Amino acid sequence: MKRIDKLVKIYSGTEVTVILLKGRLEEIGINSTVKNGYKSGIEAGFVGGVQSAVDLFIQLSDFERAEPIIRDFISKNRS
């Protein structure tokens, strides 16, 4: 049985950029979780949060392998 590790937020951005980074991490075998508070709130009947703030989480144990991908992604996607 795989041990469940603590989730850490590694990136916040638009839904499009989060999906792009998620794909890059999946290419090296790292699973991630997307949290879209705005979309979840609307689906639950609430309005709140920032429409463009989508968060990406990975397990803490994957952070060391993911860090170079994250740094490269952020440096290439600065506005």
Residue frames relative to the residue before (quaternion, step in Angstrom):
aa qw qx qy qz dx dy dz
M 1.0000 0.0000 0.0000 0.0000 0.00 0.00 0.00
K 0.4033 -0.7180 0.5176 0.2321 3.56 -0.91 0.93
R 0.4364 -0.6914 0.5166 0.2543 3.53 -0.97 0.94
I 0.3417 -0.7242 0.5614 0.2086 3.56 -0.93 0.88
D 0.2303 -0.7966 0.5548 0.0674 3.51 -0.75 1.15
K 0.6326 -0.5107 0.4183 0.4051 3.54 -1.31 0.21
L 0.3561 -0.7117 0.5633 0.2221 3.57 -1.04 0.80
V 0.1013 -0.7790 0.6172 0.0442 3.56 -1.05 0.83
K 0.4238 -0.6840 0.5306 0.2664 3.55 -1.03 0.84
I 0.1350 -0.8273 0.5435 0.0441 3.56 -0.72 1.07
Y 0.8134 0.0434 0.0113 0.5799 3.57 1.17 -0.43
S 0.0603 -0.7469 0.6602 0.0512 3.54 -1.23 0.65
G 0.2833 0.7529 -0.5580 0.2038 3.54 -0.92 0.87
T 0.7331 -0.3500 0.2946 0.5033 3.52 -1.20 -0.51
E 0.6681 -0.5014 0.3630 0.4130 3.55 -1.23 0.38
V 0.6402 0.5390 -0.3227 0.4422 3.58 0.99 -0.82
T 0.6992 0.4550 -0.2915 0.4681 3.62 0.80 -0.94
V 0.6185 0.5379 -0.3454 0.4569 3.59 1.04 -0.70
I 0.6539 0.5033 -0.3146 0.4691 3.59 0.95 -0.83
L 0.6317 0.5320 -0.3323 0.4555 3.60 1.01 -0.76
L 0.6799 0.4693 -0.2901 0.4830 3.60 0.89 -0.93
K 0.6048 0.5542 -0.3490 0.4530 3.59 0.99 -0.77
G 0.6603 0.5146 -0.2970 0.4593 3.59 0.95 -0.87
R 0.6492 0.5134 -0.3174 0.4628 3.58 0.98 -0.81
L 0.6562 0.4991 -0.3103 0.4732 3.56 1.01 -0.79
E 0.6351 0.5326 -0.3297 0.4520 3.59 1.00 -0.77
E 0.5886 0.5898 -0.3592 0.4203 3.60 1.13 -0.64
I 0.7491 0.3306 -0.2059 0.5359 3.60 1.14 -0.58
G 0.6374 -0.6017 0.2991 0.3771 3.56 1.25 0.49
I 0.5305 0.6066 -0.4251 0.4122 3.58 1.17 0.48
N 0.2809 -0.7525 0.5776 0.1456 3.54 -0.75 1.11
S 0.0761 -0.7950 0.6012 0.0267 3.54 -1.12 0.67
T 0.3062 -0.7286 0.5879 0.1728 3.52 -1.35 0.32
V 0.2349 -0.7647 0.5884 0.1175 3.56 -0.91 0.97
K 0.0731 -0.7714 0.6310 0.0370 3.55 -1.00 0.89
N 0.0340 -0.7823 0.6209 -0.0360 3.52 -0.65 1.20
G 0.2360 -0.8295 0.4944 0.1089 3.57 0.10 1.32
Y 0.6319 0.5378 -0.3342 0.4470 3.57 1.02 -0.76
K 0.6873 0.4745 -0.2791 0.4739 3.57 0.85 -1.01
S 0.6449 0.5191 -0.3212 0.4598 3.59 0.98 -0.82
G 0.6460 0.5303 -0.3128 0.4512 3.57 1.02 -0.81
I 0.6518 0.5052 -0.3107 0.4726 3.55 0.97 -0.85
E 0.6612 0.5063 -0.3108 0.4581 3.58 0.94 -0.87
A 0.6929 0.4499 -0.2718 0.4935 3.59 1.14 -0.61
G 0.5840 -0.6072 0.3618 0.3992 3.59 1.29 -0.08
F 0.6050 0.5226 -0.3630 0.4786 3.58 1.26 0.29
V 0.2290 -0.7254 0.6228 0.1830 3.53 -1.27 0.37
G 0.3819 0.7058 -0.5276 0.2785 3.54 -0.77 0.98
G 0.6810 0.4662 -0.3589 0.4360 3.50 -1.27 0.30
V 0.5134 -0.6182 0.5009 0.3217 3.49 -1.36 0.06
Q 0.5270 -0.6887 0.4033 0.2922 3.53 -0.72 1.11
S 0.7596 0.3948 -0.2249 0.4654 3.60 0.94 -0.76
A 0.5788 0.6016 -0.3775 0.4006 3.62 1.23 -0.04
V 0.1045 0.7602 -0.6263 0.1375 3.53 -0.32 1.33
D 0.2300 -0.8026 0.5420 0.0960 3.59 -0.82 1.00
L 0.1927 -0.7594 0.6131 0.1013 3.53 -1.18 0.73
F 0.1037 -0.8017 0.5887 0.0027 3.55 -0.85 1.07
I 0.0533 -0.7506 0.6553 0.0664 3.54 -1.26 0.57
Q 0.5950 -0.5344 0.4372 0.4115 3.54 -1.28 0.17
L 0.6006 -0.5950 0.4073 0.3456 3.55 -1.04 0.83
S 0.6479 0.5400 -0.3200 0.4316 3.59 1.00 -0.78
D 0.6799 0.4676 -0.2885 0.4856 3.63 1.22 -0.36
F 0.4564 0.7391 -0.4273 0.2509 3.58 1.24 -0.29
E 0.6514 0.5358 -0.3351 0.4200 3.59 0.85 -0.88
R 0.6786 0.4675 -0.2866 0.4887 3.60 0.98 -0.82
A 0.6983 0.4935 -0.2650 0.4456 3.58 1.04 -0.79
E 0.5408 0.6873 -0.3912 0.2867 3.58 1.06 -0.69
P 0.6727 0.4757 -0.3399 0.4534 3.68 0.79 -0.77
I 0.6255 0.5273 -0.3329 0.4689 3.60 1.06 -0.73
I 0.6596 0.5129 -0.3034 0.4579 3.57 0.92 -0.94
R 0.6685 0.5037 -0.3042 0.4549 3.60 0.84 -0.97
D 0.6579 0.5029 -0.3077 0.4686 3.58 0.92 -0.91
F 0.6487 0.5278 -0.3073 0.4540 3.58 0.94 -0.93
I 0.6799 0.4873 -0.2926 0.4633 3.58 0.86 -0.96
S 0.6674 0.5064 -0.3173 0.4444 3.60 0.90 -0.86
K 0.7045 0.4513 -0.2611 0.4814 3.60 1.08 -0.65
N 0.7556 0.3824 -0.1967 0.4940 3.59 1.20 -0.38
R 0.3453 0.7196 -0.5245 0.2964 3.57 1.11 0.55
S 0.3780 -0.7410 0.5145 0.2081 3.53 -0.98 0.89
